[in-house]
């Protein structure tokens, strides 16, 4: 009975593949493609073509993200609530990267680190690792969509308690970190400190749940935990000589006994990169950066559209391509030196009453 059941499952799988192939053949012929069944051996050249095409697509997307036009925060909010086409999605993703990295000019390394928005999670995990003072977003009411950052901020310092991350981490310390994870593996997996394999529990033959198996390589698990925080780890094998008094003999020609162990070190480049991101984000304003990069006049967010039109009418030589909100103090620092009152038309009325609407009435 069991053999028949397994054979039926395999037959259904084969039939499903055959049905899909036949349907794909029919769709391609209907679209005008001419298909021929090869008579000779299987041609595997398409594999390299697919690999090259995937690489070319990845490179093209990276160039599109790097060259995407920056958006103001107001434009970003509008695009966040609208249906986006491919070009708009690229521009929107580039905006998310600029806001996360705290800079306007993007590089290929920034795109690779972003990795389809996974870089955002790495930055958040690094913030929780070092306890950076940032405003945490409110968790949604949907339990499955929560990030549990408050919990992660408590677990990460406890996980690396007593370990100096600026120094090399020994194999014994890696085993200790893994042991701490294994005390509550499902909790560490739920907050994103470790991978989903730690919350997988397989049913035993008796029908019960068996616990998660402890991974054999603690060093690899340590590297994965730190990689989720945006940090690269180098592994180095070292040797020690605990018993130098042993000499070669006829019975034992192995020489001096040595012990081999591994150490793990966070690369200074990755640590400086993550710290630099947090430092830039602390003082970064996308609207101010766009205004300074394009040398465009800036408008206070409290100024109405009618006031902006009045500025255009009064200062015709300085058009306003977009409303870029900054503070009133920055407005005075940026606007007044660029256009002084003597440079304006003497007969210009300020503010033009035909353009400015009264605050008190319609």
URNOR-V284912 format. One record per residue. N is the residue number from 1. PSI is psi in radians with two decimals (NA if undefined). Layout:
# URNOR-V284912
n: (N/N)
psi: (PSI/PSI)
This chain:
# URNOR-V284912
n: (1/2/3/4/5/6/7/8/9/10/11/12/13/14/15/16/17/18/19/20/21/22/23/24/25/26/27/28/29/30/31/32/33/34/35/36/37/38/39/40/41/42/43/44/45/46/47/48/49/50/51/52/53/54/55/56/57/58/59/60/61/62/63/64/65/66/67/68/69/70/71/72/73/74/75/76/77/78/79/80/81/82/83/84/85/86/87/88/89/90/91/92/93/94/95/96/97/98/99/100/101/102/103/104/105/106/107/108/109/110/111/112/113/114/115/116/117/118/119/120/121/122/123/124/125/126/127/128/129/130/131/132/133/134/135/136/137/138/139/140/141/142/143/144/145/146/147/148/149/150/151/152/153/154/155/156/157/158/159/160/161/162/163/164/165/166/167/168/169/170/171/172/173/174/175/176/177/178/179/180/181/182/183/184/185/186/187/188/189/190/191/192/193/194/195/196/197/198/199/200/201/202/203/204/205/206/207/208/209/210/211/212/213/214/215/216/217/218/219/220/221/222/223/224/225/226/227/228/229/230/231/232/233/234/235/236/237/238/239/240/241/242/243/244/245/246/247/248/249/250/251/252/253/254/255/256/257/258/259/260/261/262/263/264/265/266/267/268/269/270/271/272/273/274/275/276/277/278/279/280/281/282/283/284/285/286/287/288/289/290/291/292/293/294/295/296/297/298/299/300/301/302/303/304/305/306/307/308/309/310/311/312/313/314/315/316/317/318/319/320/321/322/323/324/325/326/327/328/329/330/331/332/333/334/335/336/337/338/339/340/341/342/343/344/345/346/347/348/349/350/351/352/353/354/355/356/357/358/359/360/361/362)
psi: (-0.71/-0.71/-0.73/-0.70/-0.76/-0.74/-0.63/-0.69/-0.77/-0.68/-0.70/-0.67/-0.76/-0.73/-0.64/-0.73/-0.70/-0.72/-0.70/-0.75/-0.75/-0.73/-0.68/-0.72/-0.78/-0.71/-0.74/-0.71/-0.66/-0.48/-0.04/0.09/2.55/2.05/2.46/2.45/2.15/2.47/-0.48/-2.83/2.83/2.32/2.05/0.17/-0.37/-0.39/-0.77/-0.60/-0.74/-0.68/-0.77/-0.67/-0.70/-0.72/-0.72/-0.68/-0.67/-0.72/-0.69/-0.68/-0.67/-0.76/-0.65/-0.69/-0.70/-0.68/0.09/2.48/2.31/2.69/2.63/2.92/-0.59/-0.76/-0.65/-0.71/-0.68/-0.76/-0.41/-0.44/0.12/2.80/2.25/2.45/-3.00/-0.80/-0.72/-0.61/-0.69/-0.77/-0.65/-0.73/-0.68/-0.64/-0.72/-0.67/-0.76/-0.70/-0.68/-0.67/-0.32/0.64/2.79/-0.84/2.13/2.69/3.00/-0.61/-0.62/-0.72/-0.75/-0.68/-0.60/-0.79/1.03/0.91/0.01/-0.45/-0.52/-0.73/-0.60/-0.72/-0.74/-0.69/-0.64/-0.66/-0.73/-0.53/-0.77/-0.04/0.69/2.49/1.68/2.74/2.03/2.36/2.61/2.37/2.56/2.83/-0.36/2.09/-0.69/-0.26/0.09/2.60/-0.38/0.81/-0.60/-0.69/-0.72/-0.58/-0.43/-0.58/-0.70/-0.82/-0.62/-0.57/-0.66/0.41/2.30/0.12/2.26/1.92/-0.30/-0.20/3.10/2.46/2.18/2.95/-0.61/-0.69/-0.63/-0.70/-0.64/-0.71/-0.75/-0.66/-0.64/-0.65/-0.69/-0.21/-0.63/1.20/-0.63/-0.57/-0.79/-0.58/-0.62/-0.59/-0.01/0.23/-0.63/3.03/3.03/-0.24/-0.34/-0.23/0.17/2.18/2.08/2.49/2.26/3.08/-0.53/-0.08/-0.15/-3.13/2.22/2.57/2.86/2.38/2.41/2.23/2.62/-0.50/1.73/-0.59/-0.71/-0.67/-0.64/-0.74/-0.64/-0.69/-0.79/-0.53/-0.55/-0.22/0.17/0.30/2.36/2.52/2.31/2.49/2.34/2.34/2.23/2.76/2.51/2.71/1.55/-0.43/1.44/-0.09/-0.23/2.30/2.88/2.36/2.99/-0.59/-0.60/1.85/0.29/-0.26/-2.73/2.34/2.39/2.71/2.42/2.35/2.85/2.59/2.66/2.27/2.33/2.27/2.39/-0.55/-0.77/-0.65/-0.79/-0.60/-0.79/-0.71/-0.69/-0.65/-0.79/-0.67/-0.71/-0.69/-0.49/-0.54/0.27/2.34/1.94/-0.64/-0.75/-0.67/-0.70/-0.72/-0.74/-0.66/-0.69/-0.10/0.79/2.63/2.59/2.69/2.36/2.45/-0.39/-0.22/2.32/2.98/-0.58/-0.67/-0.65/-0.72/-0.62/-0.67/-0.71/-0.72/-0.62/-0.64/1.34/-0.38/-0.08/1.40/2.77/1.72/-0.38/2.64/2.04/1.82/2.19/-3.12/2.87/-0.64/-0.74/-0.54/-0.78/-0.66/-0.56/-0.63/-0.82/-0.76/-0.51/-0.71/1.90/2.81/-0.66/-0.44/-0.29/2.88/2.37/-0.54/0.09/2.39/2.25/2.19/2.57/2.08/-0.42/-0.27/-0.48/2.24/2.45/2.44/-0.42/-0.24/-3.08/NA)
